């Protein structure tokens, strides 16, 4: 099953890009060289841990995962990391049941989110807001 293979996958969310590498090991997960157990804030840690919990301890304790994240904010980085980790698990174990489990739980575990911020438009302060017109 896990015969000395290393798999790298990427995940994206807004402007955050996460590159996850999975290899046989002892169950360590590191985000930008920091163990997941002390990653802050806690909400991001819980979000990143979701695919690991779905896989179960019997499989996740046999692999090491290193994730490098750049760009974006805290929530975007967490979303990108969880997508990258889930894709790594699917490729590493080549299990269609695992892929279906991820899809049933949350489709964004396997599909990067294509939504981006709309650019500011002329005659307004933002993407949609416009200056009001008065005819009186």
Backbone as ProteinMPNN parsed JSONL, in Angstrom:
{"seq_chain_A": "XXXXXXXXXXXXXXXXXXXXXXXXXXXXXXXXXXXXXXXXXXXXXXXXXXXXXXXXXXXXXXXXXXXXXXXXXXXXXXXXXXXXXXXXXXXXXXXXXXXXXXXXXXXXXXXXXXXXXXXXXXXXXXXXXXXXXXXX", "coords_chain_A": {"N_chain_A": [[0.83, -1.186, 0.0], [1.601, 1.521, 1.082], [4.369, 2.198, -0.232], [7.091, 3.619, 0.1], [6.468, 6.065, -1.276], [6.151, 9.428, -2.438], [3.945, 12.072, -2.505], [2.795, 15.06, -3.943], [0.504, 17.674, -3.744], [-1.631, 20.466, -4.634], [-3.652, 23.084, -3.213], [-6.153, 25.624, -3.488], [-7.512, 28.718, -2.336], [-9.234, 31.633, -2.494], [-6.733, 33.988, -2.482], [-4.818, 32.395, -1.43], [-2.386, 29.817, -1.555], [-1.713, 26.459, -1.133], [0.713, 23.961, -0.718], [0.956, 20.642, -0.388], [2.76, 17.871, 0.889], [2.899, 14.42, 1.058], [4.075, 11.549, 2.762], [5.29, 8.286, 3.723], [5.328, 7.791, 7.25], [5.226, 8.86, 10.69], [2.833, 10.025, 11.422], [2.969, 12.8, 11.642], [2.027, 16.197, 11.206], [2.769, 19.136, 9.613], [2.549, 22.63, 9.324], [3.854, 25.054, 7.387], [6.373, 24.404, 8.554], [5.665, 24.293, 11.235], [4.302, 22.421, 13.884], [1.01, 21.02, 13.625], [-0.447, 20.892, 15.972], [0.167, 23.157, 17.49], [-0.511, 25.223, 15.884], [-1.834, 28.408, 15.15], [-4.682, 30.513, 14.465], [-7.069, 28.722, 16.564], [-9.443, 27.999, 15.199], [-8.617, 27.803, 12.532], [-6.869, 25.666, 12.783], [-8.642, 23.58, 13.457], [-10.128, 23.462, 11.102], [-8.19, 22.689, 9.227], [-7.619, 20.184, 10.192], [-9.815, 18.587, 9.532], [-9.879, 16.784, 7.108], [-8.036, 14.881, 8.001], [-9.252, 13.779, 10.251], [-11.479, 12.613, 9.039], [-10.303, 10.604, 7.504], [-9.295, 8.919, 9.445], [-7.566, 7.532, 12.321], [-6.122, 5.175, 11.931], [-5.135, 5.216, 9.323], [-4.046, 7.821, 9.036], [-2.004, 7.959, 10.904], [0.109, 6.677, 9.772], [1.422, 8.24, 7.975], [3.374, 11.166, 7.092], [2.771, 14.624, 6.828], [3.595, 17.523, 5.148], [2.962, 20.92, 4.826], [3.127, 23.782, 2.857], [2.235, 27.105, 2.865], [1.269, 29.994, 1.108], [0.413, 33.458, 0.717], [-2.827, 35.151, 0.921], [-5.264, 35.18, 3.657], [-5.869, 34.121, 7.072], [-8.147, 32.355, 7.142], [-8.464, 31.723, 4.421], [-6.016, 30.471, 3.935], [-6.289, 28.233, 5.589], [-8.424, 26.899, 4.334], [-7.249, 26.331, 1.836], [-5.175, 24.647, 2.646], [-6.562, 22.425, 3.74], [-7.806, 21.41, 1.464], [-5.571, 20.667, -0.084], [-4.423, 18.693, 1.582], [-6.476, 16.752, 1.686], [-6.587, 15.986, -1.032], [-4.051, 14.864, -1.253], [-4.287, 12.604, 0.455], [-6.213, 11.107, -0.977], [-4.819, 10.55, -3.376], [-2.595, 9.196, -2.34], [-3.577, 6.863, -1.062], [-5.203, 5.86, -3.057], [-8.004, 5.318, -3.061], [-11.305, 4.905, -3.829], [-13.549, 4.96, -2.209], [-12.784, 6.601, -0.14], [-12.554, 9.006, -1.493], [-15.259, 9.425, -2.176], [-16.295, 9.695, 0.404], [-15.112, 12.127, 1.207], [-16.332, 13.827, -0.695], [-19.039, 13.637, 0.014], [-18.978, 14.725, 2.58], [-17.884, 17.396, 2.287], [-17.644, 19.167, -0.603], [-15.656, 21.0, -1.214], [-13.365, 19.969, -0.168], [-12.099, 18.489, -2.103], [-12.135, 20.046, -4.371], [-10.753, 22.99, -5.559], [-11.562, 26.347, -4.647], [-12.92, 28.521, -6.951], [-13.699, 31.17, -6.703], [-13.108, 34.67, -6.747], [-12.124, 37.958, -5.656], [-14.074, 40.682, -6.774], [-13.027, 43.245, -9.016], [-12.631, 46.808, -8.315], [-14.971, 49.145, -9.638], [-15.449, 51.878, -12.006], [-16.825, 55.086, -10.977], [-17.667, 54.433, -8.417], [-17.288, 53.251, -4.977], [-16.536, 50.675, -4.598], [-16.755, 47.24, -5.722], [-19.435, 46.894, -6.426], [-20.921, 49.048, -5.384], [-22.266, 52.19, -6.194], [-22.159, 55.736, -6.907], [-24.858, 57.658, -5.81], [-27.454, 59.021, -7.864], [-29.03, 62.164, -8.262], [-31.874, 63.811, -9.403], [-33.05, 66.208, -8.884]], "CA_chain_A": [[0.0, 0.0, 0.0], [2.449, 2.712, 1.156], [5.715, 1.682, -0.471], [8.07, 4.689, -0.083], [6.096, 7.017, -2.305], [5.944, 10.797, -1.989], [2.97, 12.712, -3.381], [2.614, 16.488, -3.698], [-0.702, 18.24, -4.358], [-1.873, 21.848, -4.245], [-5.01, 23.535, -2.987], [-6.259, 27.078, -3.567], [-8.702, 29.367, -1.79], [-9.007, 33.064, -2.679], [-5.364, 34.203, -2.979], [-3.914, 31.492, -0.707], [-1.994, 28.601, -2.26], [-1.083, 25.498, -0.223], [1.36, 22.83, -1.374], [1.079, 19.594, 0.619], [3.557, 16.706, 0.531], [2.591, 13.296, 1.946], [5.021, 10.445, 2.633], [5.18, 7.366, 4.863], [5.955, 8.334, 8.455], [4.696, 8.563, 12.022], [1.605, 10.76, 11.709], [3.23, 14.217, 11.885], [1.485, 17.17, 10.259], [3.415, 20.428, 9.832], [2.109, 23.734, 8.487], [4.993, 25.984, 7.327], [7.361, 23.89, 9.515], [5.139, 24.363, 12.603], [3.361, 21.31, 14.109], [-0.405, 21.408, 13.586], [-0.968, 20.974, 17.336], [0.351, 24.5, 18.046], [-0.856, 26.207, 14.844], [-2.827, 29.377, 15.605], [-5.68, 30.377, 15.517], [-7.639, 27.388, 16.755], [-10.432, 27.702, 14.152], [-7.868, 27.356, 11.352], [-6.349, 24.336, 13.109], [-9.752, 22.625, 13.356], [-10.493, 23.346, 9.688], [-7.131, 21.928, 8.561], [-7.645, 18.818, 10.716], [-11.004, 17.86, 9.063], [-9.62, 15.591, 6.293], [-7.294, 13.891, 8.796], [-10.237, 13.093, 11.086], [-12.325, 11.78, 8.188], [-9.52, 9.436, 7.084], [-9.185, 8.042, 10.606], [-6.214, 7.443, 12.882], [-5.402, 4.001, 11.436], [-4.425, 5.591, 8.097], [-3.316, 9.085, 9.159], [-0.818, 7.774, 11.745], [1.164, 6.017, 8.996], [1.994, 9.183, 7.005], [3.759, 12.52, 7.496], [2.287, 15.625, 5.876], [4.189, 18.857, 5.238], [2.195, 21.863, 4.024], [3.659, 25.136, 2.733], [1.157, 27.982, 2.448], [1.64, 31.378, 0.83], [-0.65, 34.354, 0.295], [-4.135, 35.081, 1.559], [-5.417, 35.393, 5.094], [-5.901, 32.93, 7.923], [-9.2, 31.437, 6.718], [-8.13, 31.267, 3.076], [-4.911, 29.517, 4.053], [-6.818, 26.994, 6.166], [-9.199, 26.237, 3.286], [-6.318, 25.809, 0.839], [-4.438, 23.537, 3.253], [-7.418, 21.238, 3.872], [-7.987, 20.868, 0.121], [-4.318, 20.01, -0.471], [-4.259, 17.483, 2.406], [-7.465, 15.762, 1.241], [-6.142, 15.472, -2.33], [-2.894, 13.996, -0.989], [-4.785, 11.328, 0.984], [-6.88, 10.376, -2.057], [-3.781, 10.057, -4.287], [-1.69, 8.293, -1.637], [-4.221, 5.57, -0.822], [-5.912, 5.447, -4.274], [-9.224, 4.698, -2.559], [-12.478, 5.618, -4.327], [-14.466, 5.143, -1.088], [-12.285, 7.777, 0.574], [-12.93, 10.157, -2.324], [-16.698, 9.607, -2.001], [-16.493, 10.198, 1.765], [-14.774, 13.55, 1.174], [-17.338, 14.536, -1.482], [-20.265, 13.694, 0.795], [-18.775, 15.622, 3.722], [-17.769, 18.759, 1.773], [-17.042, 19.106, -1.933], [-14.477, 21.87, -1.27], [-12.18, 19.209, 0.234], [-11.434, 17.967, -3.295], [-12.177, 21.011, -5.468], [-10.33, 24.325, -5.155], [-12.612, 27.339, -4.793], [-12.505, 29.453, -8.001], [-14.208, 32.524, -6.489], [-12.12, 35.698, -6.48], [-12.692, 39.262, -5.364], [-14.374, 41.485, -7.948], [-12.27, 44.502, -8.982], [-13.38, 48.039, -8.159], [-15.465, 49.693, -10.886], [-15.501, 53.342, -12.011], [-18.009, 55.758, -10.432], [-18.109, 53.866, -7.159], [-16.258, 53.006, -3.972], [-16.183, 49.258, -4.546], [-17.082, 46.444, -6.891], [-20.852, 47.033, -6.774], [-21.496, 50.303, -4.919], [-22.158, 53.322, -7.115], [-22.569, 57.016, -6.359], [-26.276, 57.873, -6.113], [-27.781, 60.161, -8.714], [-30.212, 62.92, -7.87], [-32.325, 64.591, -10.549], [-33.823, 67.37, -8.423]], "C_chain_A": [[0.874, 1.25, 0.0], [3.902, 2.27, 1.008], [6.663, 2.806, -0.887], [7.722, 5.654, -1.207], [5.841, 8.379, -1.672], [5.022, 11.47, -3.006], [2.817, 14.17, -2.964], [1.381, 16.972, -4.449], [-0.88, 19.674, -3.869], [-3.358, 22.095, -4.047], [-5.038, 25.049, -3.005], [-7.565, 27.538, -2.945], [-8.427, 30.862, -1.786], [-7.591, 33.277, -3.215], [-4.354, 33.315, -2.264], [-3.645, 30.239, -1.544], [-1.246, 27.705, -1.275], [-0.515, 24.339, -1.025], [1.644, 21.779, -0.292], [1.869, 18.419, 0.058], [3.262, 15.615, 1.552], [3.593, 12.177, 1.672], [4.855, 9.515, 3.829], [5.927, 7.918, 6.071], [5.229, 7.927, 9.716], [3.451, 9.369, 12.384], [1.818, 12.228, 12.017], [2.599, 15.073, 10.792], [2.105, 18.513, 10.605], [2.891, 21.442, 8.822], [3.214, 24.79, 8.525], [6.026, 25.675, 8.42], [6.931, 24.005, 10.973], [4.164, 23.205, 12.794], [1.916, 21.807, 14.179], [-0.975, 21.602, 14.988], [-0.838, 22.372, 17.93], [0.065, 25.595, 17.021], [-1.967, 27.109, 15.356], [-3.437, 30.079, 14.407], [-6.326, 28.992, 15.527], [-8.652, 27.019, 15.669], [-9.747, 27.211, 12.878], [-7.341, 25.946, 11.577], [-7.438, 23.281, 12.96], [-10.148, 22.392, 11.907], [-9.468, 22.497, 8.931], [-7.193, 20.451, 8.964], [-8.81, 17.97, 10.165], [-10.686, 16.649, 8.179], [-8.882, 14.492, 7.049], [-8.258, 13.098, 9.67], [-11.133, 12.177, 10.257], [-11.603, 10.507, 7.75], [-9.424, 8.427, 8.232], [-7.743, 7.876, 11.045], [-5.434, 6.246, 12.341], [-4.612, 4.321, 10.166], [-3.551, 6.831, 8.291], [-2.06, 8.96, 10.029], [0.342, 7.112, 11.003], [1.85, 6.952, 8.007], [2.385, 10.497, 7.681], [3.291, 13.48, 6.41], [2.97, 16.954, 6.171], [3.425, 19.774, 4.302], [2.903, 23.216, 4.043], [2.564, 26.017, 2.149], [1.701, 29.384, 2.215], [0.403, 32.16, 0.43], [-1.916, 34.206, 1.107], [-4.113, 35.383, 3.041], [-5.525, 34.06, 5.818], [-6.922, 31.909, 7.427], [-8.935, 30.883, 5.328], [-7.018, 30.241, 3.092], [-5.381, 28.186, 4.612], [-7.617, 26.214, 5.124], [-8.31, 25.623, 2.22], [-5.57, 24.589, 1.38], [-5.3, 22.284, 3.35], [-7.689, 20.608, 2.522], [-6.747, 20.089, -0.313], [-4.122, 18.698, 0.293], [-5.221, 16.389, 1.945], [-7.06, 15.156, -0.101], [-4.944, 14.546, -2.174], [-3.345, 12.621, -0.485], [-5.413, 10.479, -0.123], [-5.839, 9.778, -3.007], [-2.889, 9.013, -3.625], [-2.306, 6.903, -1.481], [-4.978, 5.032, -2.037], [-7.213, 4.706, -3.942], [-10.434, 5.514, -3.018], [-13.509, 5.845, -3.212], [-14.086, 6.379, -0.28], [-12.67, 9.053, -0.18], [-14.42, 10.457, -2.176], [-17.026, 10.168, -0.616], [-16.207, 11.693, 1.829], [-15.829, 14.351, 0.431], [-18.648, 14.683, -0.711], [-20.146, 14.687, 1.94], [-18.756, 17.076, 3.258], [-17.009, 18.718, 0.455], [-15.765, 19.934, -2.016], [-13.221, 21.178, -0.74], [-11.402, 18.737, -0.991], [-11.36, 18.966, -4.45], [-11.765, 22.379, -4.931], [-11.422, 25.333, -5.483], [-12.197, 28.394, -5.824], [-12.916, 30.906, -7.753], [-13.073, 33.481, -6.135], [-12.836, 37.008, -6.202], [-12.916, 40.027, -6.662], [-13.571, 42.779, -7.884], [-13.186, 45.712, -8.826], [-13.759, 48.585, -9.53], [-15.446, 51.224, -10.847], [-16.824, 53.859, -11.446], [-18.496, 55.155, -9.118], [-16.952, 53.619, -6.218], [-15.821, 51.556, -3.914], [-16.598, 48.556, -5.823], [-18.517, 46.685, -7.358], [-21.419, 48.412, -6.432], [-21.235, 51.424, -5.918], [-22.599, 54.597, -6.395], [-24.021, 57.246, -6.779], [-26.464, 59.101, -6.971], [-29.027, 60.843, -8.19], [-30.593, 63.827, -9.037], [-33.084, 65.847, -10.122], [-32.93, 68.498, -8.012]], "O_chain_A": [[0.89, 1.977, -0.993], [4.582, 2.0, 1.998], [7.002, 2.94, -2.062], [8.586, 6.02, -2.003], [5.381, 8.48, -0.535], [5.281, 11.443, -4.209], [2.722, 14.477, -1.776], [1.23, 16.713, -5.643], [-0.35, 20.054, -2.825], [-4.205, 21.416, -4.628], [-4.076, 25.697, -2.593], [-8.584, 26.85, -3.012], [-7.482, 31.313, -1.139], [-7.274, 32.792, -4.301], [-3.15, 33.467, -2.471], [-4.553, 29.677, -2.156], [-0.269, 28.13, -0.657], [-1.182, 23.798, -1.907], [2.463, 21.998, 0.6], [1.68, 18.017, -1.09], [3.358, 15.84, 2.758], [3.922, 11.887, 0.522], [4.323, 9.933, 4.857], [7.028, 8.45, 5.936], [4.69, 6.825, 9.822], [3.055, 9.39, 13.549], [0.936, 12.86, 12.599], [2.63, 14.723, 9.612], [1.993, 18.985, 11.736], [2.799, 21.16, 7.627], [3.484, 25.362, 9.581], [6.491, 26.575, 9.118], [7.759, 23.83, 11.867], [3.28, 23.012, 11.959], [1.639, 22.877, 14.722], [-1.894, 22.4, 15.172], [-1.638, 22.75, 18.786], [0.365, 26.764, 17.262], [-2.94, 26.625, 15.935], [-2.753, 30.23, 13.396], [-6.141, 28.199, 14.603], [-8.721, 25.86, 15.259], [-10.247, 26.301, 12.218], [-7.362, 25.122, 10.663], [-7.195, 22.21, 12.403], [-10.466, 21.268, 11.518], [-9.84, 21.679, 8.09], [-6.858, 19.573, 8.169], [-8.792, 16.748, 10.317], [-11.182, 15.56, 8.47], [-9.076, 13.308, 6.773], [-8.108, 11.885, 9.819], [-11.506, 11.095, 10.708], [-12.223, 9.449, 7.639], [-9.469, 7.218, 8.004], [-6.815, 8.053, 10.256], [-4.204, 6.29, 12.294], [-3.536, 3.762, 9.951], [-2.437, 6.889, 7.77], [-1.145, 9.774, 9.902], [1.441, 7.0, 11.548], [2.75, 6.534, 7.279], [1.81, 10.887, 8.698], [3.4, 13.186, 5.219], [2.93, 17.45, 7.298], [3.253, 19.461, 3.124], [3.238, 23.735, 5.107], [2.027, 25.728, 1.079], [2.486, 29.901, 3.01], [-0.542, 31.602, -0.127], [-2.068, 33.261, 1.882], [-3.094, 35.785, 3.604], [-5.294, 33.002, 5.233], [-6.603, 30.727, 7.304], [-9.158, 29.698, 5.081], [-7.061, 29.256, 2.355], [-4.931, 27.13, 4.169], [-7.496, 24.992, 5.043], [-8.578, 24.519, 1.746], [-5.358, 23.616, 0.657], [-4.818, 21.187, 3.071], [-7.796, 19.385, 2.431], [-6.857, 18.984, -0.844], [-3.699, 17.7, -0.291], [-4.828, 15.229, 1.826], [-7.174, 13.945, -0.292], [-4.834, 13.549, -2.889], [-2.843, 11.595, -0.944], [-5.173, 9.274, -0.198], [-5.965, 8.619, -3.404], [-2.471, 8.052, -4.272], [-1.65, 5.892, -1.732], [-5.358, 3.861, -2.049], [-7.485, 3.626, -4.466], [-10.577, 6.677, -2.643], [-14.263, 6.816, -3.262], [-14.951, 7.11, 0.203], [-13.061, 10.051, 0.426], [-14.805, 11.621, -2.063], [-17.915, 11.007, -0.473], [-16.97, 12.446, 2.435], [-16.192, 15.443, 0.869], [-19.294, 15.729, -0.774], [-21.096, 15.409, 2.243], [-19.516, 17.9, 3.767], [-15.859, 18.28, 0.409], [-14.876, 19.612, -2.805], [-12.125, 21.73, -0.845], [-10.18, 18.599, -0.932], [-10.607, 18.758, -5.402], [-12.35, 22.873, -3.967], [-12.127, 25.19, -6.482], [-11.215, 29.102, -5.6], [-12.522, 31.79, -8.515], [-12.194, 33.157, -5.336], [-14.027, 37.144, -6.486], [-12.058, 40.027, -7.545], [-13.44, 43.362, -6.808], [-14.369, 45.653, -9.162], [-12.974, 48.502, -10.474], [-15.429, 51.807, -9.763], [-17.825, 53.141, -11.441], [-19.652, 55.361, -8.749], [-15.787, 53.754, -6.592], [-14.836, 51.235, -3.25], [-16.772, 49.183, -6.868], [-18.784, 46.679, -8.56], [-22.312, 48.894, -7.128], [-20.121, 51.581, -6.419], [-23.322, 54.541, -5.4], [-24.379, 57.058, -7.942], [-25.744, 60.09, -6.838], [-29.964, 60.188, -7.731], [-29.745, 64.525, -9.593], [-33.712, 66.487, -10.966], [-33.416, 69.551, -7.599]]}, "name": "protein", "num_of_chains": 1, "seq": "XXXXXXXXXXXXXXXXXXXXXXXXXXXXXXXXXXXXXXXXXXXXXXXXXXXXXXXXXXXXXXXXXXXXXXXXXXXXXXXXXXXXXXXXXXXXXXXXXXXXXXXXXXXXXXXXXXXXXXXXXXXXXXXXXXXXXXXX"}
